[in-house]
C-alpha cells in the first residue's frame, strides 16, 4: 500500500473531509501536493473497499473513515513502524550523529504517519534542491560569503529554537 493511501487514511482518521480538504491537509502537513487525479480515484477505491463512506453536503462530497478503514490504518502504521525501525538501525550506522532522543522522536512521528518536519518540509526540500544545484555551478567568492552568512543565520535560529 502506498504513501498516498496512508496519508489519506490518516487525514480521514482525524475527521470527515472533502477530497479538496484532504489534498490541502496533506500539503500543509508534508509539503507534498497530491493531484486530484490521484486523490479522487483513491477515495473511490476506499469507498469501494468499505474503508471509507461518502455523503453529499451541498456540492461537496464528504469522506469519513469506517471501522475497517481505522483497522487498515492501524495495520499500515504497524507495518510502517517495522520499516522505520529497520531504517533507524541503518541510520545509526551510516548517518551523522543525532541525539538518541531526537532520532527517536523523529521515528515515533514517522511511525504515526506524521510529517516530522511539518511546516519546514517544503522549505527543507527546496533548500536541498538548491544546495545540490549550487554545487554544480562556479560560484563567485562574494556569493559564497553571502550563502555562508545565510547558513550561519539559519543555524543560529535553529540552535536557539532547539
C-alpha positions as CSV (number, residue, x, y, z in Angstrom):
1,X,0.0,0.0,0.0
2,X,1.4,3.4,-1.0
3,X,2.2,6.6,0.8
4,X,-0.8,8.4,-0.6
5,X,-3.2,5.7,0.8
6,X,-1.6,6.0,4.2
7,X,-1.8,9.8,4.1
8,X,-5.4,9.9,3.1
9,X,-6.5,7.3,5.7
10,X,-4.6,9.3,8.3
11,X,-6.3,12.5,7.4
12,X,-9.7,10.8,7.5
13,X,-8.9,9.4,10.9
14,X,-8.9,12.9,12.2
15,X,-12.3,14.0,10.9
16,X,-14.5,13.6,7.8
17,X,-13.2,15.7,4.9
18,X,-13.8,16.6,1.3
19,X,-11.3,15.4,-1.4
20,X,-10.1,19.0,-1.7
21,X,-9.6,19.3,2.1
22,X,-7.7,16.1,2.1
23,X,-5.3,17.4,-0.5
24,X,-4.9,20.7,1.4
25,X,-4.3,18.9,4.7
26,X,-1.6,16.6,3.2
27,X,0.1,19.6,1.5
28,X,0.0,21.7,4.7
29,X,1.4,18.8,6.8
30,X,4.0,17.4,4.4
31,X,4.8,19.9,1.7
32,X,3.8,17.3,-0.9
33,X,0.8,18.2,-3.0
34,X,-1.1,15.2,-4.3
35,X,-3.1,15.7,-7.6
36,X,-6.8,15.5,-7.9
37,X,-6.1,12.7,-10.5
38,X,-4.6,10.6,-7.7
39,X,-6.8,11.6,-4.8
40,X,-10.3,11.0,-6.3
41,X,-9.7,7.6,-7.7
42,X,-8.1,6.5,-4.4
43,X,-11.1,7.9,-2.5
44,X,-13.5,5.9,-4.8
45,X,-11.4,2.8,-4.2
46,X,-11.5,3.3,-0.4
47,X,-15.3,3.6,-0.6
48,X,-15.5,0.5,-2.8
49,X,-13.3,-1.4,-0.2
50,X,-15.6,-0.2,2.6
51,X,-12.7,1.6,4.2
52,X,-14.5,5.0,3.8
53,X,-18.0,6.3,3.4
54,X,-19.1,9.2,1.3
55,X,-22.0,11.6,1.7
56,X,-23.1,14.7,-0.2
57,X,-23.0,18.1,1.5
58,X,-24.2,20.6,-1.0
59,X,-21.9,20.3,-4.0
60,X,-19.2,18.7,-1.9
61,X,-18.7,15.0,-1.2
62,X,-17.5,14.4,2.4
63,X,-15.5,11.2,3.1
64,X,-15.3,9.5,6.5
65,X,-13.4,6.5,7.8
66,X,-15.2,3.3,8.6
67,X,-14.2,0.8,11.3
68,X,-12.5,-1.3,8.6
69,X,-10.7,1.9,7.5
70,X,-9.5,2.5,11.0
71,X,-8.3,-1.1,11.3
72,X,-6.4,-0.8,8.0
73,X,-4.8,2.4,9.1
74,X,-3.6,0.8,12.3
75,X,-2.2,-2.1,10.3
76,X,-0.4,0.2,7.9
77,X,1.1,2.2,10.8
78,X,2.3,-1.0,12.3
79,X,4.0,-2.0,9.0
80,X,5.4,1.5,8.8
81,X,6.8,1.2,12.3
82,X,8.6,-2.0,11.4
83,X,10.1,-0.4,8.3
84,X,11.1,2.7,10.3
85,X,12.8,0.6,13.0
86,X,14.9,-1.1,10.3
87,X,15.7,2.3,8.8
88,X,16.6,3.7,12.2
89,X,19.1,1.0,12.8
90,X,20.7,1.7,9.4
91,X,20.7,5.5,10.1
92,X,22.7,4.9,13.3
93,X,25.4,3.2,11.3
94,X,25.6,5.5,8.2
95,X,24.4,9.0,9.2
96,X,25.9,11.8,11.2
97,X,25.3,11.6,15.0
98,X,21.8,12.5,16.1
99,X,20.9,12.6,19.7
100,X,19.0,9.4,20.6
101,X,16.0,11.4,21.9
102,X,15.8,13.4,18.7
103,X,16.2,10.4,16.5
104,X,13.6,8.5,18.5
105,X,11.2,11.5,18.3
106,X,11.5,11.6,14.5
107,X,11.0,7.8,14.2
108,X,8.0,8.0,16.5
109,X,6.4,10.8,14.5
110,X,7.0,8.9,11.2
111,X,5.6,5.7,12.7
112,X,2.3,7.5,13.4
113,X,2.2,8.8,9.8
114,X,3.2,12.3,10.8
115,X,5.4,14.5,8.8
116,X,8.3,15.0,11.3
117,X,9.4,18.3,9.8
118,X,5.8,19.6,9.4
119,X,5.8,23.1,8.2
120,X,9.5,23.0,7.4
121,X,9.2,20.2,4.9
122,X,8.6,22.3,1.8
123,X,11.5,24.7,2.7
124,X,13.9,21.9,3.5
125,X,13.2,20.2,0.2
126,X,13.8,23.5,-1.7
127,X,17.0,24.1,0.4
128,X,18.3,20.6,-0.5
129,X,17.5,21.1,-4.2
130,X,19.2,24.5,-4.3
131,X,22.2,23.2,-2.3
132,X,22.8,20.5,-4.9
133,X,22.2,22.9,-7.8
134,X,24.9,25.3,-6.4
135,X,27.5,22.5,-6.2
136,X,27.3,22.2,-9.9
137,X,28.0,25.9,-10.5
138,X,31.1,28.1,-10.4
139,X,30.1,30.4,-7.6
140,X,31.9,33.7,-7.1
141,X,33.6,34.4,-3.8
142,X,31.1,37.2,-2.9
143,X,28.2,34.8,-3.5
144,X,29.9,32.2,-1.4
145,X,30.2,34.6,1.5
146,X,26.6,35.6,1.2
147,X,25.5,31.9,1.2
148,X,27.7,31.2,4.3
149,X,26.2,34.2,6.1
150,X,22.7,33.0,5.3
151,X,23.5,29.4,6.5
152,X,25.1,30.8,9.7
153,X,21.9,32.8,10.4
154,X,19.7,29.7,9.8
155,X,21.9,27.6,12.0
156,X,21.8,30.2,14.8
157,X,18.0,30.3,14.6
158,X,17.7,26.6,14.7
159,X,20.0,26.3,17.6
160,X,18.0,28.9,19.6
161,X,14.8,27.0,18.8
162,X,16.0,23.6,19.7
